Amino acid sequence: MDDRSSVRQGQLTGLRVVEFAHVVAGPLAGSLLADQGADVVHVEPPGTGDAARAMGPKRDGVPLWFKVAGRNKRSVTLDLHHEEGREVAHRLVAWADVVIVTLRAGRLRSWGLDWEAVHALNPRAVLLQISGFGATSSRADAPGFGKMGEARSGVVHLTGFPDGPPVHTGFSHGDAVTGLMGAYAVLAALHRRHTDPAFDGEWIDLALFEPLFRLVEWQVITHDQLGTAPQRAGNQLAVAPAAVINTYRTRDDDWLTVTSATRRSVQNVARLLGLPEEEFATVDQQHAGRERLDEGLRTWIAERTSVECLSAFEDAEVVASRVFDAADIAADPVYAEREDIVTVDDPDLGPVRMQAVLPHFRRVPGAVWRTGPALGADNDLVYGDWLGIDAGRRAKLEDLGVI
């Protein structure tokens, strides 16, 4: 699956992307584009490569995370500290439709990868620049990682229980959501490029705290209008759309989450618990009775197994689920029916399972055609076939350690 004839498929076939971006946020934006068929060139330093290559658990000494994080991309090596390396980088910028960068602002300027330089090299390019604090802030040159972005966004303050510390989620939440919003922003800019004859490039300036900040829709207006900052409330949420929302332990020590976000669904819970439905007829009544419903569910669920609970919930039209771990996901029939997990051949590990391309496009779907490639695996293809750098020049660059 890892040869030059591999067929791209998906909504973005023909789109050309180069990323001078490492670790999570920028590369995830590129990965989402690659999953939909874009030709994405991941530029890495010779010898060491992207730090993400060494992240996470290993099997037989082979890191697993990058097999997913680098999938569907081309890997080239390039030393941007070298003048000749920067010249090649500029050729990649001129070749691309989209440029993704995560370097600090000062380094971008010195290497000719900032907005002004990219726009001069390729006036129709879309530049996605991801940084800790944004290119226009006084901290434009300060380093930043996703957990910092999570902390600044308000999300971490809201996560956890009232008597406990603030809690980060169990994955690279800030980086991942930034990658997702970055990919969305790129597509918005490409739509304008396609529809606006006067399109003159676009610069997307995204700070790591901004995507999660945007997604907690109610925190700023609540503070502005009520003068209060929402606080941690465990699984019940500080500002909840539902009168019933929490996790509960079953008799057989499973955890279930139960939520009811409409008036009727809350009444279904009351009926299941044997409580008078008329006492939960209005939204105000339901919110006033939250603790009563919560304690009732806690007791009711603790007396039953998870299978018994879920069956009763389904009969009563109460929305609930076991809290899944990765083993549950791998064994779940709905994930299988949705074909959300695919098996891909990897040259180091053999067949490996990973997330499918999501979301599903039913007419022209994306596909996983390779796992994360070996460092520099595509130097000849990208530099030779795509950029037209002849073999002699490439050999000289190799001798100099540039690629």
Secondary structure as UniProt FT lines:
FT   TURN            4..5
FT   TURN            11..14
FT   STRAND          16..20
FT   HELIX           25..35
FT   TURN            36..37
FT   STRAND          39..44
FT   TURN            46..48
FT   HELIX           51..54
FT   STRAND          58..59
FT   TURN            60..61
FT   STRAND          62..63
FT   HELIX           65..69
FT   TURN            70..72
FT   STRAND          74..77
FT   TURN            80..81
FT   HELIX           83..95
FT   STRAND          98..101
FT   HELIX           105..111
FT   HELIX           115..121
FT   TURN            123..124
FT   STRAND          126..131
FT   TURN            135..136
FT   TURN            138..141
FT   HELIX           146..153
FT   HELIX           155..158
FT   TURN            162..163
FT   HELIX           173..195
FT   TURN            197..198
FT   STRAND          202..207
FT   TURN            208..209
FT   HELIX           210..215
FT   TURN            217..218
FT   HELIX           219..226
FT   HELIX           234..236
FT   STRAND          244..249
FT   TURN            251..252
FT   STRAND          255..260
FT   HELIX           263..273
FT   HELIX           277..280
FT   HELIX           283..288
FT   HELIX           290..302
FT   HELIX           306..316
FT   STRAND          319..322
FT   HELIX           326..331
FT   HELIX           333..338
FT   STRAND          341..346
FT   TURN            347..349
FT   STRAND          350..355
FT   TURN            375..378
FT   HELIX           380..386
FT   HELIX           391..400
//
